[in-house]
């Protein structure tokens, strides 16, 4: 179901883009632009899609907080019973503030500090996904200092090509994440010798924006082979964490359904007693959000014409960072002949674009909706050029909730100081 649709405006004959039952025009008037707008129904529908695909399995779906960490969104998943995949102490604090269950939290990441470890142990998280031999030693030391044992899984690299953008490929031998699967058996034996650790599982995550289920199933088989080797060594695991990565439609992709994506993997895991963990992010929130922006100027040129909008690469970095495509629609479409526009922001960088060669009918002051912006939009935003970050709004049916106030310029230097002689 599409939760962002064109609907008619009563008494006018015109159509305008709605999120659930609310016109985006009304949100722009109330909260100004740029503004991130999310559909709660879209997020809930995506989460239930995973639940349905995993029906009958002992499984836990842990939302990847890095995709969008606003506590308003986290609270939606907490109420749905989700677990959470975190990569920092800050993300753990967000989960707790949003009402998330710490006992359903897995802590990934290659650079966990001692303080982050202490906080996570004290909170009672489900598991640490350990990513190096050095981290095993440090985590054991920290746990013993607290008279605790830290629950761990080793994140292994199965060296499977996920067939995605190299910046979001994470399971190859050349990536910084995890440990080589060929070294994992020895590292598990080392972990078993450390008194501050409790071995619980194994984890892998091969990448993001995956559209083919075959690499994940291949990785699952490699992980399962390791599990059998560990069983032979007397090391029994209670869970297998297979990460996230299911892609979404940005332009013309055809992502598999939840069932089709997980089906081959679940066949590999058929009959297993271990609990299965998954860590989706983009597929839960990506298409649940748009970035709402207004056209400041139309600037015709000899080779290209530009629509200069009030959103920029600091608000949505993906186009500049990955040359990523986001569909861009007029909130209230106009009749007439289309023209090709570069959709650009006001930042002082040639790479500040949100879309190339878009065929639209535009006038200054028009609203645009940048689609599929719910994941890695706000979380990757910055204050470059001293630009306050956008407001965020969550829609539930006819109800609109501001879940982040727009920053003010004064907020940006409130912690800075002019040195006094």
Number of C-alpha atoms within 10 A of each C-alpha: 7 10 19 23 16 16 17 14 12 8 6 7 8 13 17 16 23 20 29 21 17 18 22 23 18 11 21 17 9 9 17 16 21 25 27 27 27 30 24 22 20 23 23 17 14 17 23 14 16 21 18 13 17 19 10 8 17 13 18 21 24 26 29 29 27 19 21 24 21 19 22 21 20 24 19 18 25 22 13 12 16 21 26 32 30 26 20 20 18 11 20 25 17 19 26 17 13 20 15 24 19 21 13 19 26 27 24 23 18 16 13 19 14 15 11 17 21 17 15 23 22 14 16 15 20 21 24 30 29 27 24 21 17 9 17 24 15 15 26 22 20 20 21 15 12 13 10 17 20 29 23 24 29 28 29 30 29 26 20 20 18 27 16 18 13 13 11 17 22 24 25 21 17 11 17 14 23 27 23 20 20 13 12 21 18 12 17 19 14 13 21 15 10 17 14 23 23 17 22 21 25 25 26 28 26 28 26 25 21 25 21 18 19 17 20 28 22 19 25 25 17 17 22 17 12 19 19 14 14 18 12 10 12 11 17 16 18 13 21 25 27 23 24 26 25 25 25 23 17 17 12 9 10 12 19 16 16 20 15 13 21 19 17 18 20 18 12 15 17 10 9 14 13 18 15 22 22 24 23 25 27 27 28 27 28 25 24 28 28 27 26 30 25 23 21 18 15 18 13 11 8 5 5 12 16 20 23 22 25 19 30 25 24 24 26 24 23 21 17 19 12 12 14 14 18 20 17 20 18 19 23 21 18 15 9 9 9 12 12 16 22 19 23 22 25 16 18 10 10 9 16 21 25 27 20 17 13 17 14 18 17 23 13 14 13 19 24 26 26 24 22 24 27 27 25 20 22 24 17 16 18 17 13 14 10 14 18 20 23 25 21 23 21 22 21 16 14 10 10 17 13 16 18 17 13 17 14 13 13 10 10 14 10 8 7 8 7 5 5 4 3
